[in-house]
Amino acid sequence: MTGRPLRTVIIGAGMAGVAAAIKLREAGHDDLVVYEKGDSVGGTWRENTYPGIACDLPAHLYTYSFAPNPEWSHTFAPGAEIRAYFERVARDRRVERNIVFGAEVSTLEWADGRWHVELLDGRCDKADVVIAATGVLHHPAYPDIDGLGDFEGPVFHSARWDHTVAIDGARVGVVGTGSSAVQIVSAIVGRVGELHLFQRTPQWIMPLQNSVTSDDDKARYRTDPELLPKLREELSASFVENFANAVVDADSPTAKLMEDLCRAHLETDVTDPELRKRLRPTYRAACKRLVVSPDFYVAIQRPNAHLVTEPIERVEAGGVRTADGSLHGLDLIVLATGFRVDRFLRPIEVIGRAGTRVDDVWGRRPSAYLSVSIPEFPNLFLVNGPNGPVGNFSLIDVAELQIDYILQLMSLLRGGGCAEISAAASAAERVEAERVEAAKRTIWVTGCRSWYLDDRGVPAAWPWTMERFREVMAAPVLADFDLVELGGGPLI
């Protein structure tokens, strides 16, 4: 490697952190460390182990472009396989030598031209560059339900599943109807004595089949190295055409087709008219994150399954009391209530130039220029940061594009072109204004409440096509950045 040596700290060893470590080393950045607060790689796939967990993207699309996997067992891979995949890639690419496990970053402070990094246990480090790969679906959101602490049985979030708790024959309550809840219901309804699904808002269900990959196909993938890259490219093109580009254009014919497919699935597969009515959303399909399941409607129609649409009034020692006065007796409550999707870097205390704090800058809501850079926080780059394509593209594709973009910025630092680089406030404000305006045309603002929406009701997501995202990630527009030369002066 030529040029100024850079010390890089990567925060998080999930999907994005592993990819960042691999790509940085390939680019000659060998002085790097990955701080991971857990005991293994995998991120959300390490923490979410609930029954039925699977990716809602085709497995070959949710795969690093540089590490195809011929062994996926299903079209939509189960969570344990995904975690094992990331562990295998990290091991094969020797990423683990760069990872410090059990190392939670508590503070980042910019001082004397470097990031001063402090861990929760008191250890310290310094870095020229920090890459935050801290994830999005990471911090569990717990509902504000009266009496939750009064319940006599186990209560846990879906992302903190307690596998020591027996569910066979038990009366289980599931709160929530998003992807996690749907997967859990389908997986456990045949094992439990009774299942009560507490639904606040019904969901549209896309009935995509989760087919088993045949041994013959796996053998072909192993022996012909051209097959998997071609398949990934085909899946990506299909996903973009049939979903990703549709959700950013609420008037597109494809958006209407998605809704027709979901509606036909409900009308055909749910036989009881009253149940069908309670399961039918009043908003457009994909306004909330579209749930993929071939068997949820089968599961919720089983004799031991009960869809509860009355609002929860409170939790009592023996179960859940709903607004109609009914007590739903339970042995176990699972909170499938999603995540705090506005956390990103937090709870890390991040202090930039002149004492500027991320908590203050993000006081109303998180924001970053192209989801990568925050004004006044030099040499700090985010992967899958605020307002990126979290709801419409493969996050692996997004992460790879963003890491390549970050590497171009790092090349300026390494080559001595500048000592500090961060998005200009004017550029960040301009892009954000364009994003807010474009969001008005998306499916996400057509009449539902979802985790995509911020405090203003604006989708906190990329509102343009994948093609546009690829274009802006191809090369940084340096006029949109504040560049500080070695020695401290601004570059003009």
SVG drawing of the C-alpha trace seen along z (x, -y; Angstrom):
<svg xmlns="http://www.w3.org/2000/svg" viewBox="-68 -28 72 62">
<polyline fill="none" stroke="black" stroke-width="0.4" points="0.0,0.0 1.3,-3.5 0.4,-6.8 -0.5,-7.8 -1.2,-4.8 -4.7,-4.8 -5.9,-3.1 -9.6,-2.1 -12.1,-1.0 -15.2,0.9 -18.1,1.1 -20.1,4.3 -19.4,7.7 -22.7,8.3 -23.3,8.6 -22.0,5.1 -19.1,5.2 -17.8,8.4 -18.1,7.1 -16.3,3.8 -13.4,5.7 -13.0,7.9 -13.2,5.0 -10.9,2.8 -8.2,5.5 -8.5,6.1 -7.9,2.4 -4.7,2.6 -6.1,1.2 -4.5,3.7 -4.4,1.7 -8.0,2.3 -10.0,3.7 -13.6,4.7 -15.2,4.2 -18.1,6.5 -20.1,6.4 -21.4,10.0 -19.5,13.3 -19.6,14.1 -20.3,12.6 -23.8,12.5 -25.4,9.4 -29.2,9.6 -28.9,13.3 -27.0,14.0 -29.5,12.3 -32.8,13.4 -33.2,17.1 -37.0,17.4 -38.8,20.4 -39.4,20.0 -36.9,17.1 -36.0,16.7 -34.9,14.0 -37.7,12.4 -35.4,12.1 -34.3,15.0 -31.2,16.5 -29.1,16.2 -29.9,12.4 -29.1,12.1 -25.6,13.3 -22.3,11.4 -21.5,10.9 -18.0,12.1 -19.0,15.2 -21.7,17.2 -23.2,20.1 -24.3,23.2 -25.6,24.8 -28.7,22.7 -31.4,25.3 -34.5,23.1 -35.5,20.2 -35.8,18.2 -33.0,19.3 -33.6,20.0 -31.9,17.8 -29.5,20.5 -28.1,21.0 -27.7,17.3 -25.7,17.0 -23.6,20.0 -23.0,18.4 -21.6,15.2 -19.5,17.2 -18.1,19.3 -17.3,16.2 -15.6,14.5 -13.6,17.7 -12.6,18.4 -11.6,14.7 -9.7,14.7 -11.8,11.8 -11.9,13.1 -8.3,12.2 -9.4,8.6 -12.4,8.9 -12.4,8.2 -15.4,9.9 -17.1,8.8 -16.0,5.2 -18.9,2.7 -18.0,-0.8 -19.3,-3.4 -17.8,-6.7 -16.3,-8.1 -14.7,-11.6 -13.0,-13.5 -9.9,-15.2 -6.5,-16.2 -7.4,-15.0 -8.3,-11.4 -11.2,-9.4 -10.7,-8.5 -12.5,-5.3 -13.6,-4.1 -15.1,-0.7 -17.6,0.0 -15.0,2.0 -12.6,-1.0 -10.3,0.1 -9.3,-2.7 -8.1,-3.0 -7.5,-5.7 -8.4,-5.7 -8.1,-7.8 -11.4,-6.4 -14.4,-4.9 -16.9,-2.8 -20.2,-2.2 -21.8,1.0 -24.1,1.1 -27.3,2.4 -30.9,1.2 -33.1,4.0 -31.1,4.3 -32.6,2.6 -35.9,4.3 -39.0,2.1 -41.0,3.0 -44.7,2.1 -46.2,-0.2 -48.8,2.2 -50.2,1.8 -49.4,4.7 -46.8,6.4 -44.7,6.9 -47.6,8.6 -47.7,11.6 -46.8,14.8 -45.3,16.6 -42.3,15.9 -42.4,12.7 -39.7,12.0 -39.2,10.2 -39.0,12.2 -35.4,11.0 -34.5,12.3 -36.2,15.7 -35.7,17.8 -35.1,21.4 -35.2,22.7 -39.0,22.1 -41.0,25.1 -43.8,24.2 -45.1,27.7 -48.7,27.8 -48.5,24.3 -50.9,21.4 -48.9,18.9 -49.7,15.2 -48.0,13.4 -48.2,9.6 -47.7,8.1 -48.4,9.1 -45.2,8.2 -42.8,10.6 -41.4,12.0 -44.9,12.7 -46.1,14.3 -43.0,16.6 -43.4,17.5 -47.1,18.3 -46.5,20.5 -43.7,22.3 -45.2,23.0 -49.0,23.4 -48.6,27.1 -46.7,27.5 -48.6,25.3 -51.8,26.0 -53.4,22.7 -52.1,19.7 -53.5,16.2 -52.3,13.7 -53.0,10.1 -53.4,8.1 -53.4,4.3 -53.3,3.9 -53.8,6.6 -51.0,7.3 -51.0,8.0 -49.4,11.4 -47.5,12.2 -47.8,16.0 -44.3,16.8 -43.4,20.4 -40.3,21.4 -39.2,24.3 -36.5,26.8 -33.3,26.6 -32.7,30.0 -29.4,31.9 -29.0,31.8 -29.2,28.0 -26.7,27.7 -24.4,30.1 -24.7,27.9 -24.0,24.8 -20.9,26.4 -19.4,27.5 -20.3,24.6 -18.9,21.4 -20.8,19.3 -24.3,20.4 -24.6,18.6 -23.4,15.2 -25.9,15.5 -28.7,16.6 -28.0,13.7 -28.1,11.2 -31.4,12.6 -32.9,12.5 -31.7,9.0 -33.2,7.8 -36.5,9.5 -36.6,8.1 -35.9,4.6 -38.5,4.7 -41.2,6.5 -40.8,4.9 -38.1,2.3 -39.0,-0.1 -42.7,0.4 -42.7,-0.7 -41.1,-4.1 -43.9,-4.8 -47.3,-4.3 -49.0,-4.7 -47.0,-2.0 -48.9,1.0 -46.6,3.3 -47.7,1.8 -51.3,2.5 -50.3,6.1 -48.7,6.7 -51.9,5.7 -54.0,7.9 -51.9,10.9 -52.1,10.3 -55.8,9.7 -56.4,12.9 -54.3,14.8 -56.5,13.6 -59.8,14.2 -58.9,17.6 -57.1,19.1 -59.2,17.9 -62.5,19.6 -64.3,18.0 -65.8,14.7 -65.6,13.2 -62.0,14.1 -61.2,12.9 -62.7,9.6 -60.6,9.2 -57.4,10.1 -58.1,7.7 -56.0,4.5 -57.6,1.1 -54.4,-0.3 -52.5,0.6 -50.2,3.5 -46.5,2.7 -47.5,-0.5 -46.2,1.4 -43.3,3.8 -44.8,6.6 -44.9,9.9 -43.9,13.0 -45.5,16.3 -46.9,19.3 -48.6,20.8 -49.7,18.1 -53.3,18.2 -53.2,22.0 -51.7,21.5 -54.2,18.9 -57.1,21.1 -56.1,24.1 -58.5,25.0 -56.1,24.0 -55.3,20.6 -57.2,17.5 -56.9,14.1 -57.6,11.4 -58.5,8.0 -59.9,6.3 -57.3,3.9 -55.2,5.0 -56.4,3.2 -53.8,4.7 -51.8,7.8 -52.8,9.6 -51.1,12.4 -52.9,15.1 -53.0,13.6 -54.1,10.6 -57.3,8.7 -58.8,7.1 -61.1,4.1 -64.2,6.3 -63.5,7.6 -62.2,11.0 -59.3,12.6 -57.1,14.6 -55.4,17.2 -51.7,17.7 -48.6,19.5 -46.2,17.4 -46.2,14.0 -44.0,13.3 -43.5,9.6 -43.1,9.6 -43.2,5.8 -40.3,4.8 -37.3,2.6 -36.3,-0.9 -35.2,-1.7 -33.9,-5.3 -31.0,-4.2 -28.2,-3.5 -25.0,-4.5 -26.7,-5.1 -26.4,-4.4 -22.8,-5.2 -21.9,-8.8 -20.5,-10.3 -18.7,-13.7 -17.5,-15.4 -15.9,-18.8 -16.2,-21.5 -18.0,-19.2 -20.9,-18.6 -22.9,-15.5 -24.8,-13.1 -27.6,-13.0 -28.1,-16.8 -27.8,-16.7 -30.3,-13.8 -32.5,-15.4 -35.5,-15.3 -34.6,-12.5 -31.5,-10.8 -30.2,-11.9 -27.0,-11.5 -25.9,-12.6 -26.7,-9.6 -27.0,-7.6 -23.2,-7.6 -21.8,-10.8 -22.9,-13.3 -21.7,-16.9 -19.2,-17.9 -18.2,-14.3 -15.1,-13.8 -13.8,-10.5 -16.9,-8.8 -18.8,-6.7 -22.0,-4.7 -23.1,-1.5 -26.9,-1.2 -27.2,-4.5 -30.3,-6.8 -32.7,-7.2 -31.0,-4.5 -32.6,-1.7 -33.7,0.3 -37.2,1.1 -36.8,1.9 -33.4,3.4 -31.2,6.2 -29.2,4.7 -26.2,6.7 -26.2,5.0 -26.6,1.7 -23.8,2.4 -21.4,3.4 -22.1,0.3 -21.7,-1.9 -18.4,-0.3 -17.0,-0.8 -18.1,-4.5 -16.5,-4.8 -13.3,-3.3 -13.1,-6.1 -13.3,-8.7 -10.7,-6.8 -8.4,-6.9 -8.3,-10.7 -7.3,-10.4 -4.7,-7.7 -3.2,-9.6 -2.8,-12.8 -5.4,-14.7 -7.0,-15.6 -6.9,-14.8 -10.6,-15.1 -13.7,-14.5 -17.3,-14.9 -20.5,-15.9 -21.1,-19.6 -24.2,-20.7 -25.6,-22.5 -25.3,-19.3 -26.9,-17.2 -29.8,-19.6 -30.2,-19.7 -30.3,-15.9 -32.6,-15.6 -35.1,-18.1 -35.0,-16.2 -35.6,-13.0 -38.6,-14.3 -40.2,-15.6 -39.6,-12.3 -41.1,-10.3 -44.5,-11.8 -44.7,-9.6 -43.9,-6.3 -46.3,-3.5 -45.3,-4.1 -47.4,-7.3 -50.6,-5.9 -52.5,-5.6 -50.8,-3.3 -48.7,-3.6 -45.4,-1.8 -41.9,-1.7 -40.7,-3.4 -42.4,-6.7 -40.5,-9.2 -42.1,-11.7 -43.3,-13.8 -44.9,-10.9 -42.1,-10.9 -40.7,-7.5 -37.1,-7.2 -36.0,-5.4 -34.5,-5.9 -37.4,-7.0 -35.8,-6.5 -34.9,-3.5 -32.1,-1.1 -30.5,-2.4 -30.3,-5.9 -28.8,-4.5 -26.1,-2.7 -25.4,-5.9 -24.9,-8.1 -22.8,-5.4 -20.5,-5.0 -18.4,-8.0 -18.5,-10.7 -19.3,-14.3 -16.5,-16.0 -18.1,-19.4 -20.7,-18.0 -18.0,-17.4 -16.0,-19.5 -12.3,-18.6 -9.6,-19.7 -6.0,-19.4 -3.1,-18.0 -2.3,-20.7 -5.8,-21.9 -6.7,-24.3 -9.8,-23.9 -9.2,-22.7 -10.7,-25.1"/>
</svg>
